[in-house]
Amino acid sequence: MNRGPRSDDPTSTRPGAVRRTLEQPEKTRRWPGLDLGAPWVSGVLGAVQALVFSLAVVVVPAIAMAVAANAQLSAVTSGWTAAVPVAARLWLLGHGAPLHTGAATVTLVPLGITAVAVFAVLVSARRTIVATRSALWTAAATYVVGVLLVALATGSTDGLQLASSVVGGLVVALLGLGWGLLTGPEPGPLVAQARALVARVPQLLRVGVRGALSAAAVLGVLAGLLTLFWVLMGWSTVADVLSDLSLDAASTISLGIAQLAVLPNLAVLAVTWLAGPGFSVGSGTHFGPDFVTSGPLPAIPLLGALPAPSTGGGIALWAPVLVVVAGICGGWAATRRTDSLVWWHVVPLAGLVGVGSGLVTAVMVGLASGVAGPGRLADVGASPVYLGGCVAAQTGLGALLVLLATRAEVHAAVATAWRSVRGQGSADGEAEVDPGAGGAGSGAEEGSGTGAPAEKAAGAAPAKGTSTTTSTSTTTSTSTTSTSTAAPAPPIPPQSVSDDL
């Protein structure tokens, strides 16, 4: 009697059963043989996955570097466990927790580590966590607790470090969870609730935020292309720094990973170059489109990709036009989502695009700036407030231009105003002509008015006792005064005069 597993059992170990198990929908094969129960359990498991994955990305290369160093230096007795706390502190720095060293307190956030952490949470949310509100908050709380435990395990007992760990962990968790759950393959109740909440937001604010994010994304792409151009132009300098360091293979790989962790910081600083203010890498330095002032810097290969002094001035002064182009893209994205709107609403809509993109840029520059080490590296980055204002003004201008050029409501308002101005001008011209015409008519009326009494006087019989000479002279003078509008009175027959006498 065959006591083996049935062939139709999806958990069977036979090849056919394994194939059928892999072909099942994703929601039925996430955790084979494990009933997750309530949705909040999936939130806990997903957060733990994200913590382990993102921490391993930083810790494993550090362990490999330590093992390689111990293999080459026989006198070194410290094991690979000494590299784990250092890597964990770098992982916490990626979450915004300051790193205290003997020489300085590093506050510059390696955005590459932050991006890896957000990506880990996103993937875990899409594959493990159920899209419900309870699972969302449970996953966020679990992730924050995990970051706090890592901080305590590495000896980070300073109040600022603990508070920064909690805030940074919460921001990373909410970004990754929100992105993963709202765009996942299996929409849940959370997606419907989010859509209902977004539908309550006024249309102007909703499309303004969409345009701001679009402008910030275009600006990020432009900054990435500029960073790639800098790396290609300064590749010879980067190679010279690597050759002078004389590193072995393991150290070169480790250094390359470390450079990738801060490469997004250089891309963010490229935004400051595009917007015009520029940035600094060391006290007394300036890297901007107007001019470049460099100074002695540490032997770090990535610093060889900084702009050369010859890149300042000339055509580089037109770099802020690219930020205006990003604003045009943001305004186009906003106007495509707008059905109808009052013509003057284009001004606040362009303002929302500019302020939103400026705020996003200011936050990113604030994270990418700070203290990167002792000495000259104590001043790296730019002012986030000033840069955010510049980006807001430039992107807002671009959004306003495209809105004025594409909105039919604006065109209709301009046409109506033009017709009103032309109609008012025609009315004013007619009013100027009317007084002259009225004067001629009044003169005619005066003449006719003068002739009318004469006509009546001439047509009336002279009173008794009035001489013929007086009557005749009165008739003659009145006829002479009247114009062509009044005909002269007929002469009085002599017979009637004689009869009266």
Secondary structure, 3 states (H helix, E strand, C coil): CCCCCCCCCCCCCCHHHHHHHHCCCHHHCCCCCCCCCCHHHHHHHHHHHHHHHHHHHHHHHHHHHHHHHHHHCCCCCCCHHHHHHHHHHHHHHCCCCCEECCCCEECCCCHHHHHHHHHHHHHHHHHCCCCCHHHHHHHHHHHHHHHHHHHHHCCCCCHHHHHHHHHHHHHHHHHHHHHHHHCCCCCCHHHHHHHHHHHHCCHHHHHHHHHHHHHHHHHHHHHHHHHHHHHHHCHHHHHHHHHHHCCCHHHHHHHHHHHHHHHHHHHHHHHHHHHCCCEEECCCCEECCCCEECCCCCCCHHHHHCCCHHHCCHHHHHCHHHHHHHHHHHHHHHHHCCCCCCHHHHHHHHHHHHHHHHHHHHHHHHHHCECCCCHHHHCEECCHHHHHHHHHHHHHHHHHHHHHHHCHHHHHHHHHHHHHHHHHHHHHHHHHHHHHHHHHHHHHHHHHHHHHHHHHHHHCCCCCCCCHHHHHHHHHHHHHHCCCCCCCCCCCCHHHHHHHC
